[in-house]
Amino acid sequence: MNAEIICIGTELLLGDIVNTNAQFLAKRLSELGINVYYQTVVGDNPDRIREVVQTAFSRADMVVTTGGLGPTKDDISKEVVMEALGFHPVLDKKAKRKIRNRLRLVGIRELSDAQLKQAYVPEGAVILYNKWGTAPGCVMEKDGKMGILLPGPPREMKPMFEDCVKRVLSKYADQTLVSVNIFLKDFAHAPVSKVGEGPVAEIIEDFFDLTDPTVATYAGKTNCRIRVTSRGTDRADAHRKIDPVVEAIADRIGKEYVDHISDHE
């Protein structure tokens, strides 16, 4: 499957908060073997949200949204995705009860119409009940398309993905993406001609032609790293393709210039 991530919220466009949601989701989806080809950020504007959702479904099998599930009038992610996939809203009594109980913890005794709006969910969807906030998420599937709606606050979105979404997506996770990073020594301990991104790219230029695994260089403040990435049925399968290339690159550059090799950035 291929996916597009849409992060909704004017505060993201204004730079008031950093969009960590997209980074988190891109990594998690890649680990499940799901390709992420586009990421979009859109403000709380109904017309623009509809436009980006329609565009996303025209080029992706799966659209994952964060934000826009709250009680205000401009929280319309759910309505827009339901409209795009042909779903209809129904009141979910369990979601209503959970929202009421959550609000009572902060002294709110009665549900307003705005708060109740969060308990209306797509009929026939998988509902992701929110243990960490009020608005539930959901997963809609129809005609080969999937919409996954998650809340915007990272403290709600991340555990909801880990607890709920990964389980739903496990049926698509027939592959996993693995990256190994070769970290070179910093400029203070090795010649720039050996550890700078430009010179390194020239030394290993032919490795960039590989398609599985793929090889890329990334510049840092004091050195650079080389990333070798492949997909496999599991991590061991991916490493069988990655490890010989990592070894060959380290030999080409000179192991004395390699600081360390790691699966983590």
DRENZA-973510 format. One record per residue (C-alpha): residue number from 0; x, y, z. Coordinates in Angstrom, 3 decimals. Layout:
% DRENZA-973510
[NUM, [X, Y, Z]] ...
% end
This chain:
% DRENZA-973510
[0, [0.000, 0.000, 0.000]] [1, [0.998, 3.615, -0.395]] [2, [-0.107, 6.323, 2.000]] [3, [-0.398, 10.066, 2.316]] [4, [-0.233, 11.876, 5.646]] [5, [-2.374, 14.994, 6.118]] [6, [-1.768, 17.073, 9.240]] [7, [-4.549, 19.562, 9.876]] [8, [-4.211, 22.736, 11.918]] [9, [-3.537, 26.400, 11.237]] [10, [-1.103, 26.414, 14.169]] [11, [1.158, 24.120, 12.119]] [12, [1.180, 26.490, 9.147]] [13, [1.940, 29.462, 11.384]] [14, [4.857, 27.671, 12.988]] [15, [3.317, 27.901, 16.451]] [16, [4.040, 24.206, 16.998]] [17, [6.437, 21.764, 15.368]] [18, [4.806, 19.061, 13.261]] [19, [6.176, 15.976, 15.019]] [20, [3.091, 13.960, 14.012]] [21, [4.187, 13.602, 10.388]] [22, [7.652, 12.398, 11.361]] [23, [6.238, 9.846, 13.808]] [24, [3.669, 8.498, 11.357]] [25, [6.093, 8.316, 8.430]] [26, [8.492, 6.191, 10.471]] [27, [5.801, 3.898, 11.844]] [28, [4.150, 3.348, 8.466]] [29, [7.494, 2.629, 6.830]] [30, [8.254, 0.059, 9.524]] [31, [5.008, -1.671, 8.540]] [32, [6.053, -1.778, 4.889]] [33, [3.655, 0.994, 3.839]] [34, [5.111, 3.558, 1.442]] [35, [4.585, 7.232, 2.262]] [36, [4.906, 9.300, -0.913]] [37, [3.301, 12.589, 0.178]] [38, [2.839, 14.665, 3.317]] [39, [0.487, 17.635, 3.406]] [40, [-0.170, 20.312, 6.016]] [41, [-3.396, 22.293, 5.723]] [42, [-5.050, 24.901, 7.923]] [43, [-8.498, 24.785, 9.484]] [44, [-10.286, 25.827, 6.316]] [45, [-13.141, 23.595, 5.094]] [46, [-12.591, 24.162, 1.363]] [47, [-8.846, 23.556, 1.533]] [48, [-9.268, 20.473, 3.723]] [49, [-11.709, 19.012, 1.182]] [50, [-9.304, 19.803, -1.632]] [51, [-6.281, 18.115, -0.026]] [52, [-8.323, 15.058, 1.046]] [53, [-9.698, 14.581, -2.467]] [54, [-6.220, 14.986, -3.949]] [55, [-4.763, 12.519, -1.451]] [56, [-7.319, 9.814, -2.244]] [57, [-6.694, 10.300, -5.974]] [58, [-3.052, 9.226, -5.574]] [59, [-2.886, 7.091, -2.411]] [60, [-4.494, 3.894, -1.160]] [61, [-4.403, 5.105, 2.422]] [62, [-4.885, 8.604, 3.828]] [63, [-3.893, 9.229, 7.432]] [64, [-5.075, 12.483, 9.009]] [65, [-4.191, 14.076, 12.323]] [66, [-6.218, 16.876, 13.854]] [67, [-9.680, 18.198, 13.119]] [68, [-11.604, 15.743, 15.320]] [69, [-12.486, 18.138, 18.125]] [70, [-15.716, 19.904, 19.092]] [71, [-15.372, 23.187, 17.204]] [72, [-17.017, 24.100, 13.886]] [73, [-13.719, 24.002, 12.002]] [74, [-12.990, 20.444, 13.190]] [75, [-14.264, 18.707, 10.052]] [76, [-11.686, 16.024, 9.211]] [77, [-14.129, 13.236, 9.985]] [78, [-16.937, 14.739, 7.947]] [79, [-14.696, 15.376, 4.933]] [80, [-13.216, 11.868, 4.857]] [81, [-16.669, 10.319, 5.361]] [82, [-17.911, 12.344, 2.414]] [83, [-14.951, 11.277, 0.266]] [84, [-15.442, 7.563, 1.021]] [85, [-19.242, 7.502, 1.164]] [86, [-19.778, 6.861, 4.879]] [87, [-22.612, 8.176, 7.062]] [88, [-22.414, 9.370, 10.685]] [89, [-24.075, 7.546, 13.574]] [90, [-23.998, 8.213, 17.314]] [91, [-21.636, 5.833, 19.099]] [92, [-22.932, 5.334, 22.635]] [93, [-19.618, 4.015, 23.913]] [94, [-17.790, 7.068, 22.588]] [95, [-20.440, 9.319, 24.126]] [96, [-20.028, 7.636, 27.503]] [97, [-16.250, 7.899, 27.376]] [98, [-16.396, 11.584, 26.431]] [99, [-18.856, 12.307, 29.260]] [100, [-16.686, 10.478, 31.793]] [101, [-13.573, 12.268, 30.605]] [102, [-15.211, 15.684, 30.884]] [103, [-16.526, 14.942, 34.356]] [104, [-12.927, 14.529, 35.503]] [105, [-12.429, 18.236, 34.795]] [106, [-15.744, 19.297, 36.329]] [107, [-17.949, 19.403, 33.202]] [108, [-21.219, 17.643, 34.075]] [109, [-23.285, 18.074, 30.904]] [110, [-22.317, 17.360, 27.315]] [111, [-22.818, 20.305, 25.003]] [112, [-23.883, 19.766, 21.406]] [113, [-20.342, 20.648, 20.386]] [114, [-18.847, 17.993, 22.647]] [115, [-21.430, 15.457, 21.530]] [116, [-20.339, 16.038, 17.927]] [117, [-17.189, 14.036, 18.708]] [118, [-19.278, 10.920, 19.458]] [119, [-20.708, 10.757, 15.920]] [120, [-18.632, 8.260, 13.962]] [121, [-18.726, 6.688, 10.484]] [122, [-21.193, 3.817, 10.392]] [123, [-19.348, 0.549, 9.811]] [124, [-15.901, 1.949, 10.597]] [125, [-13.418, 0.616, 13.134]] [126, [-13.631, 3.032, 16.062]] [127, [-10.437, 3.906, 17.930]] [128, [-11.624, 4.847, 21.407]] [129, [-9.523, 7.566, 22.979]] [130, [-8.015, 6.702, 26.370]] [131, [-5.897, 9.834, 26.312]] [132, [-8.405, 12.540, 25.335]] [133, [-12.003, 12.959, 24.201]] [134, [-12.254, 12.609, 20.409]] [135, [-12.185, 9.011, 19.117]] [136, [-10.295, 8.163, 15.968]] [137, [-11.476, 5.722, 13.327]] [138, [-10.489, 3.593, 10.349]] [139, [-12.691, 3.574, 7.246]] [140, [-12.224, 1.127, 4.367]] [141, [-14.140, 1.138, 1.104]] [142, [-13.429, 0.214, -2.524]] [143, [-9.720, -0.316, -1.933]] [144, [-9.261, 2.988, -0.103]] [145, [-8.568, 3.460, 3.594]] [146, [-8.961, 6.578, 5.731]] [147, [-7.339, 6.633, 9.167]] [148, [-8.355, 9.560, 11.363]] [149, [-6.302, 10.390, 14.439]] [150, [-6.439, 13.242, 16.965]] [151, [-3.973, 16.098, 16.631]] [152, [-2.293, 16.274, 20.072]] [153, [0.756, 13.984, 19.965]] [154, [0.029, 12.743, 23.501]] [155, [-3.214, 11.276, 22.088]] [156, [-2.196, 10.442, 18.535]] [157, [0.974, 8.449, 19.275]] [158, [-0.471, 5.989, 21.813]] [159, [-3.625, 5.602, 19.700]] [160, [-1.488, 4.595, 16.744]] [161, [0.624, 2.199, 18.811]] [162, [-2.324, 0.633, 20.661]] [163, [-4.952, 0.587, 17.936]] [164, [-3.819, 1.425, 14.409]] [165, [-0.855, -0.949, 14.288]] [166, [-3.183, -3.817, 15.099]] [167, [-5.553, -2.824, 12.272]] [168, [-2.684, -2.468, 9.798]] [169, [-0.972, -5.711, 10.759]] [170, [-2.753, -7.503, 7.880]] [171, [-0.870, -5.260, 5.431]] [172, [2.482, -5.592, 7.179]] [173, [3.995, -8.346, 5.027]] [174, [7.243, -6.371, 4.829]] [175, [9.305, -4.179, 7.090]] [176, [11.649, -1.316, 6.234]] [177, [15.097, -1.342, 7.803]] [178, [17.787, 1.330, 7.619]] [179, [21.369, 1.051, 8.804]] [180, [23.415, 4.221, 9.259]] [181, [27.165, 4.449, 8.831]] [182, [28.302, 7.390, 10.955]] [183, [31.644, 8.847, 9.918]] [184, [34.087, 10.501, 12.278]] [185, [33.682, 14.209, 12.842]] [186, [35.745, 16.863, 11.119]] [187, [37.905, 17.360, 14.212]] [188, [39.149, 13.774, 14.071]] [189, [39.384, 13.082, 10.343]] [190, [40.130, 15.030, 7.142]] [191, [37.074, 16.724, 5.664]] [192, [38.082, 15.148, 2.356]] [193, [37.297, 11.774, 3.935]] [194, [34.187, 12.511, 6.014]] [195, [32.479, 15.446, 4.275]] [196, [29.293, 14.657, 2.362]] [197, [30.588, 15.843, -1.020]] [198, [33.823, 13.849, -0.994]] [199, [32.079, 10.793, 0.462]] [200, [29.403, 10.933, -2.252]] [201, [32.138, 10.914, -4.899]] [202, [33.901, 7.948, -3.281]] [203, [30.753, 5.787, -3.161]] [204, [29.010, 7.211, -6.243]] [205, [28.379, 3.813, -7.845]] [206, [26.480, 2.609, -4.755]] [207, [23.772, 5.211, -5.450]] [208, [22.719, 3.171, -8.495]] [209, [21.558, 0.284, -6.300]] [210, [17.801, -0.207, -6.030]] [211, [17.675, -2.754, -3.208]] [212, [19.134, -1.753, -0.894]] [213, [19.211, 1.980, -1.557]] [214, [22.082, 4.213, -0.433]] [215, [21.988, 7.910, 0.488]] [216, [24.241, 10.415, 2.252]] [217, [23.172, 13.044, 4.787]] [218, [25.165, 16.044, 5.933]] [219, [25.546, 16.851, 9.604]] [220, [27.075, 19.823, 11.409]] [221, [30.376, 18.085, 12.049]] [222, [30.320, 15.014, 9.833]] [223, [27.999, 13.003, 7.579]] [224, [26.254, 9.648, 7.650]] [225, [25.444, 7.117, 4.991]] [226, [22.087, 5.359, 5.132]] [227, [21.526, 1.931, 3.593]] [228, [17.849, 0.899, 3.396]] [229, [15.979, -2.213, 2.307]] [230, [12.658, -3.990, 2.749]] [231, [12.308, -7.567, 3.851]] [232, [9.799, -10.057, 5.157]] [233, [11.381, -9.352, 8.553]] [234, [14.420, -7.492, 9.909]] [235, [16.719, -10.470, 9.366]] [236, [15.675, -10.696, 5.707]] [237, [16.355, -6.981, 5.181]] [238, [19.730, -7.238, 6.923]] [239, [20.807, -10.023, 4.562]] [240, [20.684, -7.456, 1.768]] [241, [21.919, -4.465, 3.775]] [242, [24.906, -5.886, 5.642]] [243, [27.114, -6.764, 2.625]] [244, [26.598, -3.264, 1.204]] [245, [27.421, -1.625, 4.554]] [246, [30.603, -3.687, 4.742]] [247, [31.586, -2.774, 1.185]] [248, [30.990, 0.956, 1.774]] [249, [32.996, 0.915, 5.006]] [250, [35.876, -0.806, 3.185]] [251, [35.691, 1.711, 0.338]] [252, [35.833, 4.766, 2.618]] [253, [38.237, 3.231, 5.073]] [254, [37.122, 1.714, 8.342]] [255, [39.444, 4.047, 10.218]] [256, [37.085, 6.880, 9.218]] [257, [33.919, 5.105, 10.402]] [258, [32.831, 6.219, 13.866]] [259, [30.052, 3.633, 14.351]] [260, [27.295, 1.747, 12.542]] [261, [23.752, 1.698, 13.905]] [262, [20.125, 0.925, 13.083]] [263, [19.225, 4.212, 14.807]] [264, [19.727, 7.734, 13.493]] 
% end
